[in-house]
Amino acid sequence: SSRNMYIADAANHRIQYWPNGSSSGTTIAGITGGWGSAANRLDMPSDIFVYSNGNFLVADRNNNRIQFFTSGSTSGTSGVTASTGWGGTGRFYGVEPDSANRILASDSSNSALWRNNTVPFGYQGAGGAWNQLNGNQGIAVDPVTGEVYIANT
C-alpha cells in the first residue's frame, strides 16, 4: 500500500528495498556480491514476500531454503531458515504464505509445491498430468478465497 519496491536481486545475492519516490535502493538482506550459505548470506534469491509489519520471506534458490527476516534488516543481517526442500535438494523460485499463514514454496527442480516442509501438490515428476508440475516458479494466494495459483511454465 505504500508503493515501496522490494527486489530479489539474484545475480548480486541480495534483497533491495526502494522506498516510493527514491532514486536508489538499499540492501536489506544478503551481502552485495557475497553469495554463501551462512545465515547472513543468500545465493541467487528469486522471490520475496513482505508482510504488512515489514517482516519478509526470501526464496533463497541455490541454498534450497526459505529465509525469514525481520523488519529493519540491513545488509549482513542474519535470517532464520523457515523452510527447506526435500532433503535439501529443492530450488525455490517462489514464496508466499497461504491463508492459514503456512509458508508455500515453489520448488522447480522437484516439480513440487511445498507447504511448511511437506508436499501438498506435485512431486510426481515433471509433466502435464493433473497432479504434476513442470518448471513451476511463482505463487499467488487469493486473499479472499485462499486459492493458490502457481506459475507453471
PASEBA-1860 file (N, C-alpha, C; in nm, 3 decimals):
! residues 153
1> SSRNMYIA> 0.081/-0.121/0.000/0.000/0.000/0.000/0.085/0.126/0.000 ~ 0.209/0.117/0.044/0.297/0.235/0.046/0.369/0.254/-0.087 ~ 0.353/0.159/-0.178/0.415/0.162/-0.310/0.568/0.156/-0.305 ~ 0.621/0.103/-0.198/0.765/0.077/-0.191/0.793/-0.046/-0.276 ~ 0.918/-0.062/-0.316/0.954/-0.174/-0.403/1.061/-0.260/-0.335 ~ 1.041/-0.392/-0.344/1.136/-0.489/-0.292/1.181/-0.574/-0.410 ~ 1.310/-0.593/-0.426/1.363/-0.663/-0.542/1.453/-0.778/-0.499 ~ 1.423/-0.899/-0.547/1.512/-1.013/-0.529/1.617/-1.002/-0.639
9> DAANHRIQ> 1.733/-0.953/-0.605/1.843/-0.927/-0.699/1.933/-1.051/-0.702 ~ 1.892/-1.151/-0.778/1.955/-1.284/-0.776/2.105/-1.279/-0.804 ~ 2.145/-1.215/-0.912/2.286/-1.217/-0.952/2.377/-1.146/-0.853 ~ 2.322/-1.055/-0.773/2.402/-0.987/-0.671/2.380/-1.046/-0.532 ~ 2.300/-1.152/-0.522/2.280/-1.228/-0.398/2.229/-1.141/-0.283 ~ 2.126/-1.060/-0.314/2.075/-0.967/-0.214/1.928/-0.934/-0.238 ~ 1.866/-0.873/-0.137/1.733/-0.817/-0.150/1.748/-0.666/-0.139 ~ 1.692/-0.594/-0.235/1.699/-0.449/-0.237/1.563/-0.389/-0.199
17> YWPNGSSS> 1.568/-0.280/-0.124/1.447/-0.206/-0.085/1.458/-0.065/-0.144 ~ 1.355/-0.027/-0.219/1.349/0.105/-0.280/1.223/0.175/-0.228 ~ 1.239/0.274/-0.139/1.121/0.348/-0.093/1.054/0.421/-0.209 ~ 0.924/0.438/-0.200/0.849/0.509/-0.303/0.911/0.646/-0.329 ~ 0.938/0.676/-0.454/0.994/0.804/-0.495/1.145/0.815/-0.485 ~ 1.211/0.711/-0.436/1.356/0.714/-0.421/1.427/0.689/-0.553 ~ 1.547/0.741/-0.566/1.626/0.716/-0.687/1.733/0.610/-0.663 ~ 1.735/0.551/-0.543/1.829/0.444/-0.515/1.771/0.352/-0.408
25> GTTIAGIT> 1.828/0.233/-0.400/1.781/0.135/-0.304/1.889/0.101/-0.203 ~ 1.849/0.025/-0.101/1.943/-0.023/-0.001/1.928/-0.174/0.012 ~ 2.035/-0.238/0.052/2.033/-0.383/0.071/1.976/-0.413/0.208 ~ 1.872/-0.497/0.213/1.809/-0.533/0.340/1.829/-0.680/0.376 ~ 1.887/-0.757/0.287/1.921/-0.898/0.315/2.030/-0.941/0.219 ~ 2.118/-1.027/0.267/2.231/-1.069/0.185/2.341/-0.964/0.189 ~ 2.448/-0.994/0.116/2.562/-0.904/0.106/2.593/-0.891/-0.042 ~ 2.595/-0.771/-0.095/2.616/-0.748/-0.238/2.736/-0.827/-0.289
33> GGWGSAAN> 2.709/-0.917/-0.385/2.815/-0.995/-0.448/2.872/-1.104/-0.360 ~ 2.824/-1.117/-0.238/2.880/-1.213/-0.143/2.789/-1.331/-0.120 ~ 2.783/-1.422/-0.215/2.695/-1.537/-0.201/2.751/-1.633/-0.096 ~ 2.663/-1.715/-0.041/2.704/-1.815/0.056/2.584/-1.875/0.126 ~ 2.611/-1.969/0.216/2.503/-2.040/0.285/2.491/-2.002/0.432 ~ 2.574/-1.911/0.481/2.561/-1.865/0.619/2.427/-1.793/0.634 ~ 2.381/-1.777/0.757/2.250/-1.716/0.784/2.240/-1.572/0.736 ~ 2.353/-1.505/0.719/2.352/-1.365/0.673/2.379/-1.352/0.523
41> RLDMPSDI> 2.381/-1.463/0.452/2.409/-1.462/0.308/2.296/-1.528/0.230 ~ 2.288/-1.494/0.103/2.191/-1.553/0.011/2.267/-1.604/-0.111 ~ 2.206/-1.697/-0.182/2.265/-1.748/-0.306/2.155/-1.757/-0.411 ~ 2.148/-1.656/-0.495/2.050/-1.645/-0.603/1.906/-1.635/-0.550 ~ 1.877/-1.536/-0.466/1.739/-1.519/-0.419/1.647/-1.490/-0.537 ~ 1.531/-1.556/-0.540/1.446/-1.543/-0.658/1.308/-1.485/-0.630 ~ 1.270/-1.469/-0.502/1.139/-1.411/-0.471/1.142/-1.359/-0.329 ~ 1.051/-1.265/-0.302/1.037/-1.209/-0.168/0.888/-1.188/-0.141
49> FVYSNGNF> 0.848/-1.215/-0.018/0.713/-1.182/0.027/0.728/-1.094/0.150 ~ 0.662/-0.976/0.149/0.670/-0.882/0.259/0.537/-0.880/0.333 ~ 0.541/-0.906/0.463/0.423/-0.898/0.549/0.390/-0.751/0.575 ~ 0.268/-0.726/0.619/0.225/-0.588/0.645/0.307/-0.521/0.756 ~ 0.370/-0.599/0.845/0.452/-0.541/0.952/0.597/-0.518/0.910 ~ 0.631/-0.549/0.785/0.766/-0.527/0.733/0.856/-0.648/0.741 ~ 0.819/-0.752/0.816/0.896/-0.877/0.813/0.885/-0.936/0.673 ~ 0.982/-1.018/0.633/0.975/-1.073/0.498/1.038/-1.211/0.486
57> LVADRNNN> 0.991/-1.284/0.384/1.041/-1.417/0.349/1.117/-1.406/0.218 ~ 1.226/-1.481/0.204/1.305/-1.482/0.082/1.319/-1.625/0.031 ~ 1.288/-1.647/-0.096/1.316/-1.775/-0.160/1.463/-1.774/-0.199 ~ 1.545/-1.841/-0.121/1.691/-1.844/-0.140/1.725/-1.967/-0.225 ~ 1.710/-1.950/-0.355/1.709/-2.060/-0.451/1.825/-2.158/-0.439 ~ 1.948/-2.114/-0.450/2.060/-2.208/-0.454/2.097/-2.264/-0.316 ~ 2.041/-2.206/-0.210/2.061/-2.262/-0.076/1.946/-2.352/-0.035 ~ 1.851/-2.373/-0.125/1.741/-2.468/-0.101/1.665/-2.436/0.027
65> RIQFFTSG> 1.636/-2.307/0.049/1.569/-2.270/0.173/1.485/-2.143/0.157 ~ 1.396/-2.125/0.253/1.321/-2.001/0.268/1.375/-1.935/0.393 ~ 1.422/-1.811/0.380/1.477/-1.737/0.493/1.376/-1.632/0.540 ~ 1.364/-1.617/0.672/1.277/-1.517/0.734/1.365/-1.405/0.791 ~ 1.329/-1.281/0.760/1.399/-1.163/0.812/1.299/-1.071/0.878 ~ 1.343/-1.001/0.981/1.255/-0.907/1.050/1.264/-0.769/0.987 ~ 1.161/-0.692/1.008/1.156/-0.554/0.962/1.277/-0.479/1.016 ~ 1.336/-0.396/0.932/1.454/-0.319/0.973/1.585/-0.389/0.945
73> STSGTSGV> 1.581/-0.508/0.884/1.704/-0.578/0.850/1.788/-0.494/0.754 ~ 1.918/-0.513/0.762/2.011/-0.443/0.673/2.109/-0.543/0.616 ~ 2.194/-0.498/0.525/2.294/-0.584/0.465/2.374/-0.657/0.573 ~ 2.380/-0.789/0.561/2.455/-0.869/0.656/2.376/-0.919/0.775 ~ 2.249/-0.877/0.788/2.164/-0.927/0.896/2.138/-1.076/0.875 ~ 2.144/-1.154/0.980/2.117/-1.297/0.970/1.968/-1.323/0.964 ~ 1.929/-1.414/0.876/1.792/-1.458/0.867/1.777/-1.591/0.939 ~ 1.652/-1.636/0.952/1.621/-1.763/1.015/1.561/-1.854/0.908
81> TASTGWGG> 1.610/-1.976/0.896/1.556/-2.069/0.798/1.416/-2.111/0.841 ~ 1.319/-2.077/0.756/1.179/-2.106/0.786/1.131/-2.233/0.719 ~ 1.196/-2.275/0.611/1.155/-2.393/0.537/1.270/-2.437/0.448 ~ 1.279/-2.568/0.425/1.381/-2.622/0.336/1.318/-2.720/0.240 ~ 1.393/-2.755/0.136/1.344/-2.852/0.038/1.364/-2.994/0.086 ~ 1.303/-3.084/0.017/1.311/-3.226/0.047/1.456/-3.271/0.046 ~ 1.509/-3.304/0.161/1.648/-3.349/0.170/1.746/-3.243/0.125 ~ 1.705/-3.116/0.121/1.794/-3.008/0.081/1.819/-3.002/-0.068
89> TGRFYGVE> 1.733/-3.067/-0.149/1.759/-3.070/-0.293/1.672/-2.974/-0.372 ~ 1.580/-2.907/-0.309/1.487/-2.821/-0.382/1.549/-2.691/-0.428 ~ 1.491/-2.632/-0.530/1.529/-2.500/-0.578/1.405/-2.414/-0.573 ~ 1.396/-2.326/-0.472/1.278/-2.245/-0.452/1.280/-2.120/-0.539 ~ 1.178/-2.105/-0.621/1.165/-1.989/-0.709/1.057/-1.893/-0.663 ~ 0.966/-1.937/-0.580/0.858/-1.851/-0.533/0.827/-1.879/-0.388 ~ 0.778/-1.776/-0.317/0.740/-1.792/-0.176/0.623/-1.701/-0.144 ~ 0.527/-1.755/-0.067/0.415/-1.676/-0.019/0.342/-1.758/0.088
97> PDSANRIL> 0.297/-1.693/0.194/0.217/-1.767/0.292/0.075/-1.788/0.240 ~ 0.013/-1.899/0.283/-0.126/-1.921/0.246/-0.218/-1.853/0.347 ~ -0.348/-1.873/0.334/-0.445/-1.804/0.420/-0.435/-1.848/0.566 ~ -0.372/-1.962/0.593/-0.351/-2.008/0.731/-0.210/-1.972/0.779 ~ -0.140/-1.886/0.704/-0.005/-1.839/0.733/0.099/-1.951/0.732 ~ 0.074/-2.056/0.654/0.174/-2.160/0.631/0.257/-2.116/0.512 ~ 0.385/-2.143/0.514/0.474/-2.098/0.407/0.463/-2.191/0.287 ~ 0.429/-2.134/0.172/0.428/-2.206/0.045/0.556/-2.172/-0.030
105> ASDSSNSA> 0.616/-2.271/-0.091/0.737/-2.250/-0.169/0.727/-2.330/-0.298 ~ 0.754/-2.264/-0.409/0.751/-2.329/-0.540/0.888/-2.386/-0.570 ~ 0.898/-2.518/-0.579/1.023/-2.590/-0.599/1.028/-2.642/-0.742 ~ 1.096/-2.568/-0.827/1.100/-2.602/-0.970/1.180/-2.729/-0.997 ~ 1.289/-2.750/-0.927/1.373/-2.866/-0.957/1.307/-2.998/-0.922 ~ 1.216/-2.998/-0.824/1.144/-3.120/-0.788/1.000/-3.120/-0.837 ~ 0.964/-3.020/-0.917/0.827/-3.008/-0.970/0.725/-3.023/-0.858 ~ 0.743/-2.942/-0.752/0.658/-2.956/-0.634/0.623/-2.820/-0.574
113> LWRNNTVP> 0.514/-2.819/-0.500/0.476/-2.706/-0.417/0.489/-2.752/-0.273 ~ 0.569/-2.682/-0.195/0.590/-2.716/-0.054/0.499/-2.631/0.033 ~ 0.456/-2.687/0.145/0.383/-2.612/0.247/0.438/-2.657/0.382 ~ 0.513/-2.567/0.446/0.576/-2.599/0.575/0.647/-2.734/0.573 ~ 0.735/-2.754/0.476/0.819/-2.873/0.464/0.745/-3.002/0.428 ~ 0.621/-2.991/0.381/0.550/-3.107/0.328/0.510/-3.073/0.184 ~ 0.474/-3.174/0.108/0.438/-3.152/-0.033/0.289/-3.180/-0.052 ~ 0.205/-3.074/-0.059/0.064/-3.097/-0.084/0.030/-3.116/-0.231
121> FGYQGAGG> 0.123/-3.078/-0.321/0.094/-3.090/-0.463/0.223/-3.109/-0.542 ~ 0.217/-3.192/-0.642/0.332/-3.217/-0.728/0.417/-3.329/-0.672 ~ 0.546/-3.320/-0.698/0.645/-3.420/-0.661/0.612/-3.556/-0.723 ~ 0.556/-3.549/-0.844/0.520/-3.669/-0.919/0.605/-3.681/-1.045 ~ 0.717/-3.609/-1.049/0.797/-3.600/-1.170/0.741/-3.488/-1.256 ~ 0.825/-3.430/-1.339/0.782/-3.320/-1.426/0.688/-3.373/-1.533 ~ 0.580/-3.298/-1.556/0.486/-3.341/-1.659/0.363/-3.254/-1.664 ~ 0.269/-3.294/-1.747/0.148/-3.216/-1.769/0.021/-3.280/-1.717
129> AWNQLNGN> 0.032/-3.388/-1.641/-0.087/-3.452/-1.585/-0.146/-3.363/-1.475 ~ -0.268/-3.390/-1.433/-0.337/-3.307/-1.334/-0.262/-3.298/-1.202 ~ -0.181/-3.398/-1.167/-0.109/-3.398/-1.040/0.040/-3.367/-1.055 ~ 0.079/-3.310/-1.170/0.219/-3.280/-1.195/0.241/-3.131/-1.219 ~ 0.363/-3.087/-1.192/0.410/-2.954/-1.226/0.531/-2.971/-1.316 ~ 0.568/-2.864/-1.387/0.684/-2.871/-1.473/0.737/-2.729/-1.494 ~ 0.849/-2.697/-1.429/0.905/-2.564/-1.441/0.830/-2.460/-1.359 ~ 0.764/-2.503/-1.251/0.686/-2.410/-1.169/0.777/-2.306/-1.103
137> QGIAVDPV> 0.724/-2.184/-1.094/0.804/-2.077/-1.036/0.723/-1.994/-0.938 ~ 0.649/-1.894/-0.983/0.580/-1.803/-0.893/0.457/-1.862/-0.828 ~ 0.417/-1.800/-0.714/0.299/-1.841/-0.638/0.219/-1.715/-0.606 ~ 0.087/-1.728/-0.607/-0.001/-1.622/-0.559/-0.115/-1.688/-0.483 ~ -0.156/-1.625/-0.373/-0.267/-1.674/-0.293/-0.376/-1.569/-0.293 ~ -0.498/-1.609/-0.332/-0.611/-1.518/-0.330/-0.645/-1.487/-0.185 ~ -0.638/-1.358/-0.143/-0.662/-1.325/-0.002/-0.807/-1.347/0.042 ~ -0.899/-1.355/-0.049/-1.040/-1.374/-0.014/-1.074/-1.522/-0.006
145> TGEVYIAN> -1.041/-1.598/-0.111/-1.080/-1.739/-0.117/-0.974/-1.834/-0.062 ~ -0.849/-1.789/-0.055/-0.740/-1.876/-0.011/-0.689/-1.967/-0.121 ~ -0.744/-1.955/-0.243/-0.699/-2.039/-0.353/-0.554/-2.005/-0.388 ~ -0.479/-2.110/-0.423/-0.337/-2.096/-0.455/-0.319/-2.106/-0.606 ~ -0.245/-2.014/-0.663/-0.213/-2.014/-0.806/-0.064/-2.032/-0.823 ~ -0.026/-2.119/-0.917/0.115/-2.149/-0.942/0.148/-2.120/-1.087 ~ 0.252/-2.040/-1.110/0.301/-2.017/-1.246/0.380/-2.141/-1.285 ~ 0.325/-2.216/-1.377/0.381/-2.346/-1.418/0.424/-2.338/-1.562
153> T> 0.551/-2.310/-1.587/0.597/-2.287/-1.724/0.600/-2.413/-1.805
END
